[in-house]
Amino acid sequence: MLGLFYELEQANEMEIYIEALDYKVASSYILPIIKRLMDSSKNDQLIRLAVAMNVGRLARITARFLEVAISSCNKRRKEALLRR
């Protein structure tokens, strides 16, 4: 799953754009899915280990979504001001 976000992690903020409604993807969708996975796999040490080994990367991806969302919001504001 984390491989899906490779481009997000590597991209320059100027190269990527998140729509206004998508900025909460990480906190509203990805993190709850991981929490449910952890809750449902209390006895599966392999899954718990895999998640634990990737906690840092999950945090970076979540922070990256927020950074890109803020950058995208600023771009939209600048474009709106230029159209006036």
C-alpha positions in Angstrom: 0.0 0.0 0.0 2.8 2.4 0.8 4.3 1.9 -2.6 1.2 3.7 -4.0 2.5 6.9 -2.5 6.1 6.8 -3.8 5.4 9.6 -6.3 3.9 11.7 -3.6 6.9 11.3 -1.4 9.4 12.0 -4.2 7.6 14.8 -6.0 8.4 18.5 -5.7 5.5 20.5 -4.3 5.3 22.5 -7.5 4.8 19.3 -9.5 1.8 18.0 -7.7 -1.6 19.3 -7.0 -4.3 18.1 -4.6 -7.9 19.3 -5.0 -9.4 21.1 -2.0 -11.6 18.2 -1.0 -8.7 15.7 -1.1 -6.4 17.2 1.5 -7.8 15.0 4.3 -7.2 11.7 2.4 -4.5 10.5 4.7 -6.1 11.5 8.1 -9.7 10.6 7.1 -9.1 7.4 5.1 -5.6 5.9 5.2 -4.9 6.2 8.9 -8.3 4.7 9.9 -7.8 1.8 7.6 -4.4 1.1 9.2 -6.0 1.4 12.7 -8.7 -1.1 11.7 -6.0 -3.4 10.3 -4.1 -3.2 13.6 -7.3 -3.8 15.6 -8.3 -6.8 13.5 -4.9 -8.4 13.6 -4.2 -8.3 17.3 -2.9 -11.9 17.1 -1.1 -11.6 13.8 2.4 -10.5 14.8 3.6 -10.3 11.1 1.1 -7.6 10.2 1.8 -5.7 13.4 5.5 -5.9 12.7 5.0 -4.7 9.1 3.0 -1.7 10.3 5.4 -0.9 13.1 8.3 -1.0 10.7 6.6 1.5 8.5 5.2 4.0 11.0 7.8 6.6 10.1 6.9 6.4 6.5 3.2 6.6 7.2 3.8 9.7 9.2 5.8 11.2 6.4 3.1 10.4 3.9 0.4 12.0 6.1 2.5 15.1 6.6 3.3 15.2 2.8 -0.5 15.2 2.0 -0.9 18.2 4.3 2.1 20.0 2.7 0.9 19.5 -0.8 -2.7 20.5 0.2 -1.4 23.8 1.6 0.7 24.4 -1.5 -2.3 23.6 -3.7 -4.5 26.0 -1.7 -2.0 28.8 -2.1 -1.8 28.1 -5.9 -5.6 28.3 -6.1 -5.6 31.6 -4.2 -2.9 33.1 -6.4 -4.8 32.1 -9.5 -8.0 33.5 -8.2 -6.3 36.8 -7.4 -4.8 37.0 -10.9 -8.2 36.5 -12.5 -9.6 39.5 -10.7 
